[in-house]
Amino acid sequence: MDRHEALARRLAAQQLDRPVAQRPLGDAAVLDLGVQDTGRDGASWALANRGVPVPGPEALVTSEELALVWSLRGAPHYYRRADLPGVLDATSPYDDADARRRTLDASRPLTAAGIGMREAMGVVATTMREVVAAPTAKGDLSGALTERLDEPYLRWCNPCQATHVYEQTFRLSGLAAGLELEPGTSPPVLRRIPGWRRGAALGDPERAPERLRVVDAYVRLCGPTTPAATAAFLDVPPAVVKGHWPTGATEVDVDGSRAWALPGLPEPAATDGLVRLLGPFDLWLQARDREVVVPDRSRHKALWPTLGRPGAVLVGTDVAGTWRPKASGKKLSLTVEVWDRLAAADRDRVGEQAERLATHRGVTLTEVVWV
């Protein structure tokens, strides 16, 4: 298949072609992998772009159906609340090598002290749960951990001029502690998950429901793809992905390159007239085969800078440019930079999506500035 067909199938798998309709907040396939909630609109706009009737970010703040937790890459993600025990299993490290990779430099002092990384994460999770008997701000929880944990678990932080638990160990142990994030809080507040029966311990990825297993879910939602792209997205060792590669995945040719897809790959989405303003951390942009998403590598730096990512203008299966919002009180303007000439009809559709975004934010769109 060619690149366009591959991406049209991915677009259908991620349901970016769905019109808005009456459906539950949890009716979105991407929730199997978690919907990252980073940025002003984050998860609510990602769901709205997939046909879920989310009137605005506050709908997720008050939702009883969804829950916000730290998970993949230590980032905040929304999941279906009923899935959280399975998500714990699915997102837990497979072994110590996997845990060391995910927690970056935290493993060095622990390894020197003879403490395995999964064991250490269990200790941190147990301590976190003991501290968070009531909703607790992240800074207060971090300070309490510093008082309770031994030296190998801690590091000196120059910017704060203080000693903290390692950040990724802290974040990646949160769900194991049975803790969720209170939506809408900044700095984040953690609280116990109501009805949590798993205590404080890491899960077992082998026990996770099939649709939540992170390797399977990534291949299903971002396929056709490769083991290398999957490992990069999950931030796990390549050997972990190869050892847990879906047995049903079949090799396909995408413009002369090898990729793999799961059986039942959706039919290609109808892309004529499809325009979306994707948030900076939308799953479409998180896929690690960036050379497929945007073949022109000279544009990667503009779309994926180290700091201050823009949103992306998706036209059909192609990223046609970037967008950045500027808010002032109850007014919103968008600056749209397109890389190539855009048809007049598509420019009109960008304007319609900008209006949708303003309505989603509860503000008035004042202008779309084209550059």
Secondary structure as a PSIPRED ss2 file (coil, helix, strand):
# PSIPRED VFORMAT (PSIPRED V4.0)

   1 M C   1.000  0.000  0.000
   2 D C   1.000  0.000  0.000
   3 R H   0.000  1.000  0.000
   4 H H   0.000  1.000  0.000
   5 E H   0.000  1.000  0.000
   6 A H   0.000  1.000  0.000
   7 L H   0.000  1.000  0.000
   8 A H   0.000  1.000  0.000
   9 R H   0.000  1.000  0.000
  10 R H   0.000  1.000  0.000
  11 L H   0.000  1.000  0.000
  12 A H   0.000  1.000  0.000
  13 A H   0.000  1.000  0.000
  14 Q C   1.000  0.000  0.000
  15 Q C   1.000  0.000  0.000
  16 L C   1.000  0.000  0.000
  17 D C   1.000  0.000  0.000
  18 R C   1.000  0.000  0.000
  19 P C   1.000  0.000  0.000
  20 V C   1.000  0.000  0.000
  21 A C   1.000  0.000  0.000
  22 Q C   1.000  0.000  0.000
  23 R C   1.000  0.000  0.000
  24 P C   1.000  0.000  0.000
  25 L C   1.000  0.000  0.000
  26 G C   1.000  0.000  0.000
  27 D C   1.000  0.000  0.000
  28 A C   1.000  0.000  0.000
  29 A H   0.000  1.000  0.000
  30 V H   0.000  1.000  0.000
  31 L H   0.000  1.000  0.000
  32 D H   0.000  1.000  0.000
  33 L C   1.000  0.000  0.000
  34 G C   1.000  0.000  0.000
  35 V E   0.000  0.000  1.000
  36 Q E   0.000  0.000  1.000
  37 D C   1.000  0.000  0.000
  38 T C   1.000  0.000  0.000
  39 G C   1.000  0.000  0.000
  40 R C   1.000  0.000  0.000
  41 D C   1.000  0.000  0.000
  42 G H   0.000  1.000  0.000
  43 A H   0.000  1.000  0.000
  44 S H   0.000  1.000  0.000
  45 W H   0.000  1.000  0.000
  46 A H   0.000  1.000  0.000
  47 L H   0.000  1.000  0.000
  48 A H   0.000  1.000  0.000
  49 N C   1.000  0.000  0.000
  50 R C   1.000  0.000  0.000
  51 G C   1.000  0.000  0.000
  52 V C   1.000  0.000  0.000
  53 P C   1.000  0.000  0.000
  54 V C   1.000  0.000  0.000
  55 P C   1.000  0.000  0.000
  56 G C   1.000  0.000  0.000
  57 P C   1.000  0.000  0.000
  58 E H   0.000  1.000  0.000
  59 A H   0.000  1.000  0.000
  60 L H   0.000  1.000  0.000
  61 V H   0.000  1.000  0.000
  62 T C   1.000  0.000  0.000
  63 S C   1.000  0.000  0.000
  64 E C   1.000  0.000  0.000
  65 E C   1.000  0.000  0.000
  66 L E   0.000  0.000  1.000
  67 A E   0.000  0.000  1.000
  68 L E   0.000  0.000  1.000
  69 V E   0.000  0.000  1.000
  70 W E   0.000  0.000  1.000
  71 S C   1.000  0.000  0.000
  72 L H   0.000  1.000  0.000
  73 R H   0.000  1.000  0.000
  74 G H   0.000  1.000  0.000
  75 A C   1.000  0.000  0.000
  76 P E   0.000  0.000  1.000
  77 H E   0.000  0.000  1.000
  78 Y E   0.000  0.000  1.000
  79 Y E   0.000  0.000  1.000
  80 R E   0.000  0.000  1.000
  81 R H   0.000  1.000  0.000
  82 A H   0.000  1.000  0.000
  83 D H   0.000  1.000  0.000
  84 L H   0.000  1.000  0.000
  85 P H   0.000  1.000  0.000
  86 G H   0.000  1.000  0.000
  87 V H   0.000  1.000  0.000
  88 L H   0.000  1.000  0.000
  89 D H   0.000  1.000  0.000
  90 A H   0.000  1.000  0.000
  91 T H   0.000  1.000  0.000
  92 S C   1.000  0.000  0.000
  93 P C   1.000  0.000  0.000
  94 Y C   1.000  0.000  0.000
  95 D C   1.000  0.000  0.000
  96 D H   0.000  1.000  0.000
  97 A H   0.000  1.000  0.000
  98 D H   0.000  1.000  0.000
  99 A H   0.000  1.000  0.000
 100 R H   0.000  1.000  0.000
 101 R H   0.000  1.000  0.000
 102 R H   0.000  1.000  0.000
 103 T C   1.000  0.000  0.000
 104 L H   0.000  1.000  0.000
 105 D H   0.000  1.000  0.000
 106 A H   0.000  1.000  0.000
 107 S H   0.000  1.000  0.000
 108 R H   0.000  1.000  0.000
 109 P H   0.000  1.000  0.000
 110 L H   0.000  1.000  0.000
 111 T H   0.000  1.000  0.000
 112 A H   0.000  1.000  0.000
 113 A C   1.000  0.000  0.000
 114 G C   1.000  0.000  0.000
 115 I C   1.000  0.000  0.000
 116 G C   1.000  0.000  0.000
 117 M H   0.000  1.000  0.000
 118 R H   0.000  1.000  0.000
 119 E H   0.000  1.000  0.000
 120 A H   0.000  1.000  0.000
 121 M H   0.000  1.000  0.000
 122 G H   0.000  1.000  0.000
 123 V H   0.000  1.000  0.000
 124 V H   0.000  1.000  0.000
 125 A H   0.000  1.000  0.000
 126 T H   0.000  1.000  0.000
 127 T H   0.000  1.000  0.000
 128 M H   0.000  1.000  0.000
 129 R H   0.000  1.000  0.000
 130 E H   0.000  1.000  0.000
 131 V H   0.000  1.000  0.000
 132 V C   1.000  0.000  0.000
 133 A C   1.000  0.000  0.000
 134 A C   1.000  0.000  0.000
 135 P C   1.000  0.000  0.000
 136 T E   0.000  0.000  1.000
 137 A E   0.000  0.000  1.000
 138 K H   0.000  1.000  0.000
 139 G H   0.000  1.000  0.000
 140 D H   0.000  1.000  0.000
 141 L H   0.000  1.000  0.000
 142 S H   0.000  1.000  0.000
 143 G H   0.000  1.000  0.000
 144 A H   0.000  1.000  0.000
 145 L H   0.000  1.000  0.000
 146 T H   0.000  1.000  0.000
 147 E H   0.000  1.000  0.000
 148 R H   0.000  1.000  0.000
 149 L C   1.000  0.000  0.000
 150 D C   1.000  0.000  0.000
 151 E H   0.000  1.000  0.000
 152 P H   0.000  1.000  0.000
 153 Y H   0.000  1.000  0.000
 154 L E   0.000  0.000  1.000
 155 R E   0.000  0.000  1.000
 156 W E   0.000  0.000  1.000
 157 C E   0.000  0.000  1.000
 158 N C   1.000  0.000  0.000
 159 P C   1.000  0.000  0.000
 160 C C   1.000  0.000  0.000
 161 Q C   1.000  0.000  0.000
 162 A E   0.000  0.000  1.000
 163 T E   0.000  0.000  1.000
 164 H E   0.000  0.000  1.000
 165 V E   0.000  0.000  1.000
 166 Y C   1.000  0.000  0.000
 167 E H   0.000  1.000  0.000
 168 Q H   0.000  1.000  0.000
 169 T H   0.000  1.000  0.000
 170 F H   0.000  1.000  0.000
 171 R H   0.000  1.000  0.000
 172 L H   0.000  1.000  0.000
 173 S C   1.000  0.000  0.000
 174 G C   1.000  0.000  0.000
 175 L C   1.000  0.000  0.000
 176 A C   1.000  0.000  0.000
 177 A C   1.000  0.000  0.000
 178 G C   1.000  0.000  0.000
 179 L E   0.000  0.000  1.000
 180 E E   0.000  0.000  1.000
 181 L E   0.000  0.000  1.000
 182 E C   1.000  0.000  0.000
 183 P C   1.000  0.000  0.000
 184 G C   1.000  0.000  0.000
 185 T C   1.000  0.000  0.000
 186 S C   1.000  0.000  0.000
 187 P C   1.000  0.000  0.000
 188 P C   1.000  0.000  0.000
 189 V E   0.000  0.000  1.000
 190 L E   0.000  0.000  1.000
 191 R E   0.000  0.000  1.000
 192 R E   0.000  0.000  1.000
 193 I C   1.000  0.000  0.000
 194 P C   1.000  0.000  0.000
 195 G C   1.000  0.000  0.000
 196 W C   1.000  0.000  0.000
 197 R C   1.000  0.000  0.000
 198 R C   1.000  0.000  0.000
 199 G C   1.000  0.000  0.000
 200 A C   1.000  0.000  0.000
 201 A C   1.000  0.000  0.000
 202 L C   1.000  0.000  0.000
 203 G C   1.000  0.000  0.000
 204 D C   1.000  0.000  0.000
 205 P H   0.000  1.000  0.000
 206 E H   0.000  1.000  0.000
 207 R H   0.000  1.000  0.000
 208 A C   1.000  0.000  0.000
 209 P C   1.000  0.000  0.000
 210 E H   0.000  1.000  0.000
 211 R H   0.000  1.000  0.000
 212 L H   0.000  1.000  0.000
 213 R C   1.000  0.000  0.000
 214 V H   0.000  1.000  0.000
 215 V H   0.000  1.000  0.000
 216 D H   0.000  1.000  0.000
 217 A H   0.000  1.000  0.000
 218 Y H   0.000  1.000  0.000
 219 V H   0.000  1.000  0.000
 220 R H   0.000  1.000  0.000
 221 L H   0.000  1.000  0.000
 222 C H   0.000  1.000  0.000
 223 G C   1.000  0.000  0.000
 224 P C   1.000  0.000  0.000
 225 T E   0.000  0.000  1.000
 226 T C   1.000  0.000  0.000
 227 P H   0.000  1.000  0.000
 228 A H   0.000  1.000  0.000
 229 A H   0.000  1.000  0.000
 230 T H   0.000  1.000  0.000
 231 A H   0.000  1.000  0.000
 232 A H   0.000  1.000  0.000
 233 F H   0.000  1.000  0.000
 234 L H   0.000  1.000  0.000
 235 D C   1.000  0.000  0.000
 236 V C   1.000  0.000  0.000
 237 P C   1.000  0.000  0.000
 238 P H   0.000  1.000  0.000
 239 A H   0.000  1.000  0.000
 240 V H   0.000  1.000  0.000
 241 V H   0.000  1.000  0.000
 242 K H   0.000  1.000  0.000
 243 G H   0.000  1.000  0.000
 244 H C   1.000  0.000  0.000
 245 W C   1.000  0.000  0.000
 246 P C   1.000  0.000  0.000
 247 T C   1.000  0.000  0.000
 248 G C   1.000  0.000  0.000
 249 A C   1.000  0.000  0.000
 250 T E   0.000  0.000  1.000
 251 E E   0.000  0.000  1.000
 252 V E   0.000  0.000  1.000
 253 D E   0.000  0.000  1.000
 254 V E   0.000  0.000  1.000
 255 D C   1.000  0.000  0.000
 256 G C   1.000  0.000  0.000
 257 S E   0.000  0.000  1.000
 258 R E   0.000  0.000  1.000
 259 A E   0.000  0.000  1.000
 260 W E   0.000  0.000  1.000
 261 A E   0.000  0.000  1.000
 262 L C   1.000  0.000  0.000
 263 P C   1.000  0.000  0.000
 264 G C   1.000  0.000  0.000
 265 L C   1.000  0.000  0.000
 266 P C   1.000  0.000  0.000
 267 E C   1.000  0.000  0.000
 268 P C   1.000  0.000  0.000
 269 A C   1.000  0.000  0.000
 270 A C   1.000  0.000  0.000
 271 T C   1.000  0.000  0.000
 272 D C   1.000  0.000  0.000
 273 G C   1.000  0.000  0.000
 274 L C   1.000  0.000  0.000
 275 V E   0.000  0.000  1.000
 276 R E   0.000  0.000  1.000
 277 L E   0.000  0.000  1.000
 278 L E   0.000  0.000  1.000
 279 G C   1.000  0.000  0.000
 280 P C   1.000  0.000  0.000
 281 F C   1.000  0.000  0.000
 282 D C   1.000  0.000  0.000
 283 L H   0.000  1.000  0.000
 284 W H   0.000  1.000  0.000
 285 L H   0.000  1.000  0.000
 286 Q H   0.000  1.000  0.000
 287 A C   1.000  0.000  0.000
 288 R C   1.000  0.000  0.000
 289 D C   1.000  0.000  0.000
 290 R H   0.000  1.000  0.000
 291 E H   0.000  1.000  0.000
 292 V H   0.000  1.000  0.000
 293 V H   0.000  1.000  0.000
 294 V C   1.000  0.000  0.000
 295 P C   1.000  0.000  0.000
 296 D C   1.000  0.000  0.000
 297 R H   0.000  1.000  0.000
 298 S H   0.000  1.000  0.000
 299 R H   0.000  1.000  0.000
 300 H H   0.000  1.000  0.000
 301 K H   0.000  1.000  0.000
 302 A H   0.000  1.000  0.000
 303 L H   0.000  1.000  0.000
 304 W C   1.000  0.000  0.000
 305 P C   1.000  0.000  0.000
 306 T C   1.000  0.000  0.000
 307 L C   1.000  0.000  0.000
 308 G C   1.000  0.000  0.000
 309 R C   1.000  0.000  0.000
 310 P C   1.000  0.000  0.000
 311 G E   0.000  0.000  1.000
 312 A E   0.000  0.000  1.000
 313 V E   0.000  0.000  1.000
 314 L E   0.000  0.000  1.000
 315 V E   0.000  0.000  1.000
 316 G C   1.000  0.000  0.000
 317 T C   1.000  0.000  0.000
 318 D E   0.000  0.000  1.000
 319 V E   0.000  0.000  1.000
 320 A E   0.000  0.000  1.000
 321 G E   0.000  0.000  1.000
 322 T E   0.000  0.000  1.000
 323 W E   0.000  0.000  1.000
 324 R E   0.000  0.000  1.000
 325 P E   0.000  0.000  1.000
 326 K E   0.000  0.000  1.000
 327 A E   0.000  0.000  1.000
 328 S E   0.000  0.000  1.000
 329 G C   1.000  0.000  0.000
 330 K C   1.000  0.000  0.000
 331 K E   0.000  0.000  1.000
 332 L E   0.000  0.000  1.000
 333 S E   0.000  0.000  1.000
 334 L E   0.000  0.000  1.000
 335 T E   0.000  0.000  1.000
 336 V E   0.000  0.000  1.000
 337 E E   0.000  0.000  1.000
 338 V E   0.000  0.000  1.000
 339 W C   1.000  0.000  0.000
 340 D C   1.000  0.000  0.000
 341 R C   1.000  0.000  0.000
 342 L C   1.000  0.000  0.000
 343 A C   1.000  0.000  0.000
 344 A H   0.000  1.000  0.000
 345 A H   0.000  1.000  0.000
 346 D H   0.000  1.000  0.000
 347 R H   0.000  1.000  0.000
 348 D H   0.000  1.000  0.000
 349 R H   0.000  1.000  0.000
 350 V H   0.000  1.000  0.000
 351 G H   0.000  1.000  0.000
 352 E H   0.000  1.000  0.000
 353 Q H   0.000  1.000  0.000
 354 A H   0.000  1.000  0.000
 355 E H   0.000  1.000  0.000
 356 R H   0.000  1.000  0.000
 357 L H   0.000  1.000  0.000
 358 A H   0.000  1.000  0.000
 359 T H   0.000  1.000  0.000
 360 H H   0.000  1.000  0.000
 361 R H   0.000  1.000  0.000
 362 G C   1.000  0.000  0.000
 363 V C   1.000  0.000  0.000
 364 T E   0.000  0.000  1.000
 365 L E   0.000  0.000  1.000
 366 T E   0.000  0.000  1.000
 367 E E   0.000  0.000  1.000
 368 V E   0.000  0.000  1.000
 369 V E   0.000  0.000  1.000
 370 W E   0.000  0.000  1.000
 371 V C   1.000  0.000  0.000
